[in-house]
């Protein structure tokens, strides 16, 4: 099980680090749009939508990496006051009862959503009209990576619980 958790950790680390480079084309598109709009008074029809797509992919693919590094917002008022063993037990319970079922359902339905979009080769209804089915697939991938990271954290928590005994 530890090998599975290490593989998931490595996968999310790789995806997170690689995904971080999406900020470069995002900066490029925004800079180009600002230049076109304010220097030449010729705004583009595609730049705003492209920034939404790039940032959306950047955000979704970072979910698992952020969870791996405990970067998501958490209210740990109760957890912080607990000793290590009860804290780990609480994390396991919350992971099993809330996190995995919720993110599991989000993963399943986002895959269905992406599959439907791919089935009809969905396009945006804007004047530019780009294909949006690849973005929906990447959204589903982001939820799947987050779910996998939750499983890895659960494995780590069970291991730390066993080693504390």
C-alpha positions, 0 to 999 in steps of 0.5 A: 500500500505504501508503494501505491501512496508513494506513486500517487504522491510522485504523480501529483508532484510531477503534475503539479510542477509541470502544471506550474508552467501553464502560468507562462502562456497565461501571462503571455495571453494576458499581456498580448490582450492588454497590448492589443486593447490599450496600445492598438485599440484592437481587442481580440475575440479570443484572449479572455476565453483563453485566459479562462481556459488556461487558468481553469486547467491550471487550477484543476490540475493543481488540486491534487498537488495542493492537497498533497502539501496541505495547501487547501483552506482548512478549519483546524480549530479542533484538530490542532488541539488534539494529540497526534493519535486522535488527530490522525483518527479524526483525519481518517474518519473525515477522509472516509466519511466526507472527503472520499465520497464527495470527491469520488462523486465529483470525479465520477460526474466530471468524467460523465460530463467530459464524456458527454462533451466529447461525444458531441464535440462541444464548442463554446457559444462565443464568437471564437467558438473553441472546442471545450471538450478537452478542458472538461476532460482536464477538469475530470482529471483534476478531480481524479488526481485530488481523489487519488491524493486523498487515498494516498493521505488515507494510506499515510494516516493508517501507516502513521497510526500503526507506527504510533502503537 
